[in-house]
Amino acid sequence: MKMKKLISVMLTGVMAMGLLAGCGSSSESAEEDSSEQAAQEETQDDTEETAEGASDAASGSGNVLIAYYSATGNTEEVANVIADATGGDLFELEPVEPYTDDDLNWTDDNSRVSQEHEDESLRDVELVSATPENWDSYDTVFIGYPIWWGIAAWPVDSFVESNDFTGKTVIPFATSASSGMGESGQLLEEMAGTGDWQEGQRFRSGADEADVQEWVNGLGL
């Protein structure tokens, strides 16, 4: 009888050890499955982030901004070429009270631009929006404008005065039928008081796209 009891106790111990081993194996297997799943999810997240980054780059949401005021469309055309060449974002400076063709008739002493030219107090042109979204994310800012009486068209002044250009490279560009850049870039730099302002470039009205691209390529952005 004692022998049978001893054998029975031994068999019970062996079975218990087997159950414990099985439970341990199941636990380890569950842990391995959980770790593998976590690794797969992390890899998937990394892949999605990479894809999102590539999508952002392809859509032109980089660190270049092209802000411009265009009275007759010439500056807008140049701005579009710069945007295509740099992958930058466009930001049009739109006066709350848009300029009409009559307003822009500089040969008429009574036109809006003529009156504003004669009286600087009238040049405070309110913009629909003076600061683009994500302003702080831009490292390089192009500022485009037509030349009015040898200086930048004053709707641009509101944009320059409204923003902090600290840490940004600022590149002016202008369009005109005959006038050069003059001191337009320097005057805007003085107005801004911040930023690393570069020498600007003037393009003739109806500028050739190749000329604009060549200039942008030469900037080494």
C-alpha positions as CSV (number, residue, x, y, z in Angstrom):
1,M,0.0,0.0,0.0
2,K,2.8,2.4,0.9
3,M,4.4,1.7,-2.5
4,K,1.2,2.5,-4.3
5,K,0.8,5.7,-2.4
6,L,4.3,6.7,-3.2
7,I,3.8,6.1,-6.9
8,S,0.5,8.0,-6.9
9,V,2.2,11.0,-5.2
10,M,5.0,10.9,-7.8
11,L,2.6,10.8,-10.7
12,T,0.6,13.7,-9.3
13,G,3.9,15.7,-9.0
14,V,4.8,15.0,-12.6
15,M,1.4,16.0,-13.9
16,A,1.6,19.2,-11.9
17,M,5.0,20.0,-13.3
18,G,3.7,19.4,-16.8
19,L,0.8,21.8,-16.3
20,L,3.1,24.5,-14.9
21,A,5.4,24.0,-17.9
22,G,2.5,24.2,-20.3
23,C,1.2,27.4,-18.6
24,G,4.7,28.9,-18.8
25,S,5.0,28.0,-22.5
26,S,1.6,29.6,-23.1
27,S,2.6,32.7,-21.2
28,E,5.8,33.0,-23.1
29,S,4.0,32.4,-26.4
30,A,1.5,35.1,-25.6
31,E,4.3,37.5,-24.6
32,E,6.1,36.8,-27.9
33,D,2.9,37.3,-29.9
34,S,2.3,40.6,-28.1
35,S,5.8,41.8,-28.7
36,E,5.6,40.9,-32.4
37,Q,2.3,42.7,-32.7
38,A,3.8,45.8,-31.1
39,A,6.8,45.7,-33.4
40,Q,4.5,45.4,-36.4
41,E,2.4,48.4,-35.3
42,E,5.5,50.5,-34.7
43,T,6.9,49.6,-38.1
44,Q,3.5,50.5,-39.6
45,D,3.4,53.9,-37.8
46,D,7.0,54.7,-39.1
47,T,5.9,53.8,-42.6
48,E,2.8,56.0,-42.4
49,E,4.9,58.9,-41.0
50,T,7.4,58.5,-43.9
51,A,4.6,58.5,-46.4
52,E,3.1,61.6,-44.9
53,G,6.4,63.4,-45.0
54,A,6.9,62.5,-48.7
55,S,3.3,63.6,-49.4
56,D,4.0,67.0,-47.7
57,A,7.2,67.5,-49.7
58,A,5.4,66.6,-52.9
59,S,2.5,69.0,-52.2
60,G,4.9,71.9,-51.8
61,S,4.4,72.4,-48.1
62,G,8.0,73.0,-47.5
63,N,9.8,76.0,-45.8
64,V,9.6,78.5,-48.7
65,L,6.8,81.1,-48.9
66,I,6.1,83.4,-51.9
67,A,4.1,86.4,-50.7
68,Y,3.1,88.8,-53.4
69,Y,0.9,91.7,-54.3
70,S,-0.1,91.8,-58.0
71,A,-1.9,94.8,-59.4
72,T,-2.3,93.6,-63.0
73,G,-1.2,90.0,-62.9
74,N,2.4,90.4,-63.9
75,T,3.8,89.8,-60.4
76,E,1.5,86.9,-59.9
77,E,2.9,85.2,-63.0
78,V,6.4,85.5,-61.6
79,A,5.3,84.3,-58.2
80,N,3.8,81.1,-59.8
81,V,7.0,80.3,-61.5
82,I,9.0,80.7,-58.3
83,A,6.5,78.5,-56.5
84,D,6.9,75.8,-59.1
85,A,10.7,76.0,-59.0
86,T,11.0,75.9,-55.2
87,G,8.0,73.9,-54.2
88,G,7.0,76.8,-52.0
89,D,3.6,78.0,-50.9
90,L,1.9,81.0,-52.4
91,F,0.4,83.8,-50.3
92,E,-1.4,86.6,-52.1
93,L,-1.6,90.0,-50.5
94,E,-5.2,91.1,-51.1
95,P,-6.3,94.6,-50.2
96,V,-9.7,94.7,-48.4
97,E,-10.6,97.4,-50.9
98,P,-9.2,96.1,-54.2
99,Y,-7.7,98.5,-56.8
100,T,-9.7,99.0,-59.9
101,D,-8.3,99.8,-63.3
102,D,-9.3,103.4,-62.7
103,D,-7.6,103.3,-59.3
104,L,-4.3,102.2,-61.0
105,N,-4.3,104.9,-63.6
106,W,-1.2,106.7,-62.5
107,T,-1.5,109.2,-65.3
108,D,-4.7,110.6,-63.7
109,D,-3.8,112.9,-60.8
110,N,-7.1,112.1,-59.2
111,S,-6.8,108.3,-59.3
112,R,-6.4,106.4,-56.1
113,V,-2.7,105.5,-56.6
114,S,-1.9,109.1,-57.6
115,Q,-3.5,110.4,-54.5
116,E,-1.8,107.8,-52.3
117,H,1.5,108.7,-53.9
118,E,1.1,112.3,-53.1
119,D,-0.2,111.7,-49.5
120,E,1.8,109.0,-47.7
121,S,-0.9,108.9,-44.9
122,L,-3.2,107.3,-47.5
123,R,-0.8,104.3,-48.1
124,D,-1.9,102.3,-45.1
125,V,-3.6,99.6,-47.1
126,E,-5.5,97.1,-45.0
127,L,-5.1,93.5,-46.2
128,V,-7.6,90.6,-46.1
129,S,-4.9,88.7,-44.3
130,A,-1.4,89.9,-43.4
131,T,0.0,86.7,-42.0
132,P,-0.1,83.3,-43.5
133,E,-0.8,80.1,-41.5
134,N,2.3,78.4,-40.1
135,W,4.3,81.6,-40.6
136,D,7.0,80.4,-38.1
137,S,7.6,77.3,-40.2
138,Y,9.0,79.3,-43.2
139,D,12.8,79.8,-43.4
140,T,12.8,81.5,-46.8
141,V,10.3,84.2,-47.8
142,F,10.1,85.7,-51.3
143,I,8.2,89.0,-51.4
144,G,6.9,90.2,-54.8
145,Y,5.4,93.5,-55.9
146,P,5.1,95.9,-58.8
147,I,7.2,99.0,-58.8
148,W,5.2,102.2,-58.1
149,W,7.1,105.5,-58.4
150,G,10.4,103.7,-57.8
151,I,9.4,101.9,-54.7
152,A,7.5,98.7,-53.8
153,A,3.7,99.0,-54.2
154,W,2.5,100.0,-50.8
155,P,0.0,97.2,-50.2
156,V,3.2,95.2,-49.4
157,D,4.0,97.5,-46.5
158,S,1.2,96.1,-44.4
159,F,2.6,92.6,-44.8
160,V,6.1,93.6,-43.9
161,E,5.1,95.6,-40.9
162,S,2.8,92.9,-39.6
163,N,5.4,90.1,-39.4
164,D,8.6,89.2,-37.6
165,F,11.3,88.1,-40.1
166,T,13.8,87.0,-37.4
167,G,15.7,83.9,-38.6
168,K,14.3,84.1,-42.2
169,T,16.0,84.7,-45.5
170,V,14.0,87.3,-47.4
171,I,14.3,87.7,-51.1
172,P,12.4,90.5,-52.8
173,F,11.4,90.5,-56.5
174,A,9.6,93.1,-58.6
175,T,7.9,93.6,-61.9
176,S,7.8,96.8,-63.9
177,A,7.6,98.0,-67.5
178,S,10.8,100.1,-67.3
179,S,11.7,101.0,-63.7
180,G,14.4,99.0,-61.9
181,M,14.4,97.7,-58.3
182,G,15.7,101.0,-57.0
183,E,15.8,101.1,-53.2
184,S,12.6,99.1,-52.9
185,G,14.2,96.1,-51.2
186,Q,16.3,98.2,-48.8
187,L,13.3,100.3,-47.8
188,L,11.3,97.2,-47.0
189,E,14.3,95.8,-45.0
190,E,14.4,99.0,-42.9
191,M,10.7,98.8,-42.4
192,A,10.9,95.1,-41.3
193,G,13.9,95.6,-39.0
194,T,14.5,91.9,-38.9
195,G,15.5,89.1,-41.3
196,D,18.4,88.4,-43.6
197,W,17.4,90.3,-46.6
198,Q,19.0,89.4,-50.0
199,E,19.5,91.5,-53.1
200,G,16.3,91.5,-55.1
201,Q,15.5,91.0,-58.8
202,R,13.4,93.0,-61.1
203,F,11.6,91.3,-64.0
204,R,9.9,93.1,-66.9
205,S,6.2,92.9,-67.4
206,G,5.3,89.6,-69.0
207,A,8.7,88.1,-67.8
208,D,9.9,85.0,-69.6
209,E,9.5,81.9,-67.5
210,A,13.0,80.7,-68.3
211,D,14.5,83.9,-66.9
212,V,12.7,83.5,-63.6
213,Q,13.7,79.8,-63.3
214,E,17.3,80.7,-64.1
215,W,17.3,83.3,-61.3
216,V,15.8,81.0,-58.8
217,N,18.3,78.2,-59.6
218,G,21.1,80.6,-59.1
219,L,20.0,81.4,-55.5
220,G,21.1,77.9,-54.4
221,L,18.0,77.2,-52.3
